């Protein structure tokens, strides 16, 4: 039998078949680690082949089908290299809040670069816009311009006031949509606004640290009444990227990639090389300083720096 993994708790996997039945499945011990460098050999979104165990309702996974794509990040567990957040994604929505808690450009850029590397279209949803005053509105427009100017779609939303909820629904229809963001950005509230029948748990912001209290422990996929699926992910505090070759990092920043061919040297890293089109564009204000800084950070990625990059 074939099915899609809709939930993983580490040792058991919920697998949904085409007819809508959900079976709890496990993986054999030998299969578990063979050739797999991630902490989770099976991820939500994976298509698997499984067999039901004799006289039981549980199943055993026999095969993971090839993934179209996936979102991956450094794992807390350093003995393994990566943690696959989800796979076979049609579109990703990164939930951004400008305060309470603040989503930084560094975090956004790391997520976008990873999505670019695996060819996953990403839309930025600026949540809680109903709480913004005029000054914050102006700041938000300037913030959004960093991304709209290089081709990313940005949408203002409010989960509580239902602002642009129907627009997001149209973008999600009949697709597998991943929702990601820091804890406290209103992800679960937004999912509930999109599909009220799900009634996902929500918690208030911790005032002491201005961070959300984690309500989602494991990524989970839910069917949508208007067509498609939504993958709700645990809140991400930081985003450590993996497997980036330094000569390919430019390719994951669309505005830098567009200038790459104009550099004097084919292997230009846009640092101190002569006649670098990227550096010239930066000096002329044609590309964002924050985006360039994020690029430099990825180039000089430091293993120790992300030891505590917690995925909760």
C-alpha positions as CSV (number, residue, x, y, z in Angstrom):
1,X,0.0,0.0,0.0
2,X,1.1,3.6,-0.7
3,X,0.4,6.7,1.4
4,X,1.6,10.1,2.5
5,X,3.2,10.6,5.9
6,X,1.1,13.2,7.7
7,X,2.8,13.0,11.1
8,X,6.0,11.8,12.6
9,X,6.6,11.4,16.3
10,X,10.1,10.0,16.0
11,X,9.3,6.3,16.2
12,X,5.8,6.1,14.7
13,X,4.5,7.6,11.5
14,X,0.9,8.4,10.5
15,X,0.4,7.4,6.9
16,X,-2.7,8.5,5.0
17,X,-3.8,6.4,2.0
18,X,-5.6,7.7,-1.1
19,X,-9.0,6.6,0.3
20,X,-8.4,8.7,3.4
21,X,-7.5,5.9,5.9
22,X,-4.7,6.7,8.4
23,X,-2.4,3.9,9.6
24,X,0.3,4.1,12.3
25,X,3.5,2.7,10.8
26,X,7.0,2.1,12.0
27,X,10.3,1.5,10.2
28,X,12.5,-1.6,10.6
29,X,15.7,-1.0,12.6
30,X,18.0,-1.8,9.7
31,X,16.1,0.6,7.4
32,X,16.2,3.4,10.0
33,X,19.7,4.7,9.6
34,X,21.0,3.1,6.4
35,X,22.6,5.8,4.3
36,X,20.5,8.6,5.9
37,X,22.3,11.5,7.5
38,X,19.3,13.3,8.8
39,X,17.9,12.8,12.3
40,X,14.6,11.9,10.8
41,X,14.8,9.3,8.0
42,X,11.1,9.8,7.1
43,X,9.6,13.3,7.0
44,X,6.0,14.7,6.8
45,X,5.1,14.8,3.1
46,X,7.0,11.7,2.2
47,X,5.3,9.2,0.0
48,X,5.9,5.7,1.3
49,X,5.1,2.1,0.5
50,X,4.0,0.1,3.6
51,X,2.6,-3.3,4.6
52,X,0.1,-3.9,7.3
53,X,1.4,-6.3,10.0
54,X,-0.4,-9.6,10.4
55,X,-3.4,-9.4,12.8
56,X,-2.6,-5.7,13.6
57,X,-3.8,-2.4,12.4
58,X,-0.2,-1.0,12.4
59,X,2.1,-1.1,9.4
60,X,5.8,-1.3,8.5
61,X,7.3,1.1,6.0
62,X,9.1,-0.7,3.2
63,X,10.2,2.1,0.9
64,X,10.4,5.9,0.8
65,X,9.6,7.2,-2.7
66,X,12.0,9.8,-4.2
67,X,11.3,13.3,-2.9
68,X,10.6,16.1,-5.3
69,X,12.0,18.6,-2.8
70,X,12.3,19.2,0.9
71,X,13.1,21.9,3.4
72,X,16.1,21.0,5.6
73,X,18.0,22.6,8.4
74,X,20.8,21.9,10.8
75,X,19.7,19.6,13.6
76,X,20.1,20.1,17.3
77,X,21.6,16.6,17.4
78,X,25.1,17.2,16.1
79,X,25.9,13.5,15.6
80,X,23.5,13.6,12.7
81,X,23.7,16.4,10.1
82,X,20.3,17.6,9.2
83,X,16.7,17.7,10.1
84,X,14.2,17.5,7.3
85,X,11.2,19.7,8.2
86,X,8.9,18.5,5.4
87,X,9.1,17.1,1.8
88,X,7.2,17.2,-1.5
89,X,6.1,20.8,-1.0
90,X,4.3,22.8,-3.6
91,X,4.4,26.2,-1.9
92,X,5.9,27.6,1.4
93,X,4.5,30.4,3.4
94,X,6.9,32.1,5.8
95,X,5.0,33.9,8.5
96,X,6.7,37.2,9.4
97,X,5.9,39.6,12.3
98,X,7.8,42.9,12.8
99,X,7.3,42.9,16.6
100,X,6.1,40.6,19.3
101,X,8.1,38.6,18.2
102,X,10.4,40.3,15.6
103,X,11.3,38.3,12.5
104,X,14.8,39.4,11.3
105,X,15.9,39.7,7.7
106,X,18.7,37.2,8.5
107,X,16.1,34.6,9.4
108,X,14.0,35.3,6.4
109,X,17.0,35.2,4.0
110,X,18.2,31.9,5.4
111,X,14.8,30.4,4.9
112,X,14.5,31.8,1.4
113,X,17.9,30.6,0.4
114,X,17.1,27.1,1.5
115,X,13.8,27.2,-0.4
116,X,15.6,28.5,-3.5
117,X,18.1,25.7,-3.3
118,X,15.3,23.1,-3.4
119,X,13.1,25.1,-5.9
120,X,10.3,25.7,-3.5
121,X,8.2,28.9,-4.2
122,X,7.9,30.9,-1.0
123,X,5.5,33.7,-0.2
124,X,6.0,36.0,2.9
125,X,2.9,36.6,5.0
126,X,3.2,39.7,7.2
127,X,0.9,38.8,10.1
128,X,-0.7,40.9,12.8
129,X,-1.0,44.0,10.5
130,X,-4.1,45.0,12.4
131,X,-1.9,45.9,15.4
132,X,0.3,48.3,13.4
133,X,0.1,52.1,13.8
134,X,1.0,54.5,10.9
135,X,4.7,54.5,11.8
136,X,4.7,50.7,11.8
137,X,2.8,50.6,8.5
138,X,5.6,52.7,6.9
139,X,8.3,50.5,8.3
140,X,6.4,47.4,7.0
141,X,6.2,48.8,3.5
142,X,10.0,49.5,3.5
143,X,10.7,46.1,4.9
144,X,8.5,44.4,2.3
145,X,10.2,46.3,-0.5
146,X,13.5,44.5,0.2
147,X,11.7,41.4,-1.0
148,X,9.1,42.5,-3.5
149,X,11.9,44.3,-5.4
150,X,13.6,41.0,-6.1
151,X,10.5,39.1,-7.0
152,X,9.1,37.7,-3.8
153,X,5.4,38.0,-3.1
154,X,4.5,39.7,0.2
155,X,1.0,39.7,1.6
156,X,-0.4,41.6,4.6
157,X,-2.6,39.3,6.7
158,X,-4.3,39.3,10.1
159,X,-5.4,35.9,11.5
160,X,-7.7,37.6,14.1
161,X,-9.3,40.2,11.7
162,X,-9.4,37.8,8.7
163,X,-7.5,40.2,6.5
164,X,-6.6,38.6,3.1
165,X,-7.4,35.1,4.4
166,X,-9.4,34.3,1.2
167,X,-6.5,35.5,-0.9
168,X,-4.1,33.0,0.9
169,X,-6.8,30.3,0.4
170,X,-6.7,30.8,-3.3
171,X,-2.9,30.4,-3.4
172,X,-3.2,27.2,-1.3
173,X,-6.0,25.5,-3.2
174,X,-5.1,22.0,-4.4
175,X,-1.5,22.4,-3.3
176,X,0.7,21.0,-0.4
177,X,1.4,24.2,1.5
178,X,4.1,24.5,4.2
179,X,3.6,27.1,7.0
180,X,6.7,28.1,8.9
181,X,8.0,30.9,11.2
182,X,9.2,31.8,14.6
183,X,7.1,30.7,17.7
184,X,4.6,33.4,18.4
185,X,4.0,34.7,14.9
186,X,0.5,33.5,15.0
187,X,0.9,30.4,12.8
188,X,-1.6,28.2,14.4
189,X,-4.1,31.1,14.7
190,X,-3.6,31.7,10.9
191,X,-4.1,28.1,10.1
192,X,-7.3,28.0,12.2
193,X,-8.6,31.1,10.3
194,X,-7.9,29.3,7.0
195,X,-9.5,26.0,8.1
196,X,-11.6,26.5,11.3
197,X,-12.4,22.8,11.6
198,X,-8.7,22.1,12.5
199,X,-8.9,24.0,15.8
200,X,-5.1,23.9,16.3
201,X,-3.9,24.8,19.8
202,X,-2.7,28.4,20.3
203,X,-0.9,30.1,23.1
204,X,-0.1,33.6,24.1
205,X,3.2,35.4,23.7
206,X,5.6,35.1,26.7
207,X,5.9,38.8,27.7
208,X,9.3,38.2,29.4
209,X,11.0,37.2,26.2
210,X,8.6,38.4,23.6
211,X,8.6,34.9,22.1
212,X,5.8,32.5,21.5
213,X,5.2,29.5,23.7
214,X,5.7,26.4,21.5
215,X,2.3,24.8,20.7
216,X,3.3,22.6,17.8
217,X,5.8,19.8,18.8
218,X,6.0,17.9,15.5
219,X,5.3,18.9,11.9
220,X,1.9,17.7,10.9
221,X,-0.1,17.6,7.6
222,X,-3.8,18.2,7.5
223,X,-6.2,17.9,4.5
224,X,-8.0,21.1,3.6
225,X,-11.8,21.3,2.9
226,X,-11.1,23.6,-0.1
227,X,-8.6,21.3,-1.7
228,X,-5.0,20.4,-0.9
229,X,-3.0,20.0,2.3
230,X,-1.3,22.2,4.9
231,X,1.8,21.3,6.8
232,X,2.0,23.1,10.2
233,X,5.6,23.1,11.5
234,X,7.0,23.7,15.0
235,X,8.2,27.3,15.7
236,X,11.8,27.8,14.5
237,X,14.0,30.0,16.6
238,X,17.0,30.1,14.2
239,X,17.7,28.5,10.8
240,X,21.0,26.8,10.3
241,X,21.5,26.0,6.6
242,X,23.2,22.9,5.4
243,X,25.0,21.6,2.3
244,X,25.7,24.9,0.7
245,X,28.7,25.0,-1.6
246,X,30.3,28.5,-1.3
247,X,30.4,29.0,-5.0
248,X,26.6,28.2,-5.3
249,X,25.4,30.5,-2.5
250,X,25.0,33.3,-5.0
251,X,22.5,31.2,-7.0
252,X,20.1,31.2,-4.0
253,X,19.9,35.0,-3.9
254,X,18.0,35.9,-7.1
255,X,19.3,39.5,-7.2
256,X,22.9,38.4,-6.9
257,X,22.5,35.5,-9.4
258,X,21.2,38.1,-12.0
259,X,24.5,40.0,-11.7
260,X,26.8,37.0,-11.5
261,X,27.6,36.8,-15.2
262,X,28.7,40.5,-15.2
263,X,31.5,39.8,-12.8
264,X,35.1,39.7,-14.2
265,X,35.8,36.3,-12.7
266,X,33.6,33.3,-13.1
267,X,34.3,32.1,-9.6
268,X,33.8,35.5,-8.0
269,X,32.5,35.3,-4.4
270,X,31.6,39.1,-4.4
271,X,34.0,39.8,-1.5
272,X,37.0,41.9,-2.6
273,X,37.5,40.7,-6.2
274,X,38.1,43.4,-8.8
275,X,35.3,44.4,-11.2
276,X,32.6,42.6,-9.2
277,X,29.2,43.5,-10.5
278,X,27.6,42.6,-7.1
279,X,29.9,44.9,-5.1
280,X,29.3,47.7,-7.7
281,X,25.5,47.3,-7.4
282,X,25.8,47.3,-3.6
283,X,27.8,50.6,-3.7
284,X,25.2,52.1,-6.0
285,X,22.3,51.1,-3.7
286,X,20.8,48.7,-6.2
287,X,20.8,45.7,-3.9
288,X,19.9,45.5,-0.2
289,X,22.6,45.8,2.4
290,X,20.8,43.4,4.7
291,X,20.5,40.8,1.9
292,X,24.2,41.1,1.1
293,X,25.1,40.7,4.8
294,X,23.0,37.5,4.9
295,X,24.9,36.3,1.9
296,X,28.2,36.9,3.6
297,X,27.0,35.1,6.7
298,X,26.1,32.0,4.7
299,X,29.5,32.1,3.0
300,X,31.3,32.1,6.3
301,X,28.9,29.7,8.0
302,X,30.3,28.6,11.3
303,X,29.5,25.2,12.8
304,X,29.7,26.4,16.4
305,X,27.5,29.4,15.7
306,X,24.5,27.2,15.2
307,X,25.1,24.6,17.9
308,X,22.2,26.0,19.8
309,X,19.9,26.6,16.8
310,X,16.9,25.0,18.5
311,X,14.0,23.5,16.6
312,X,11.1,23.4,18.9
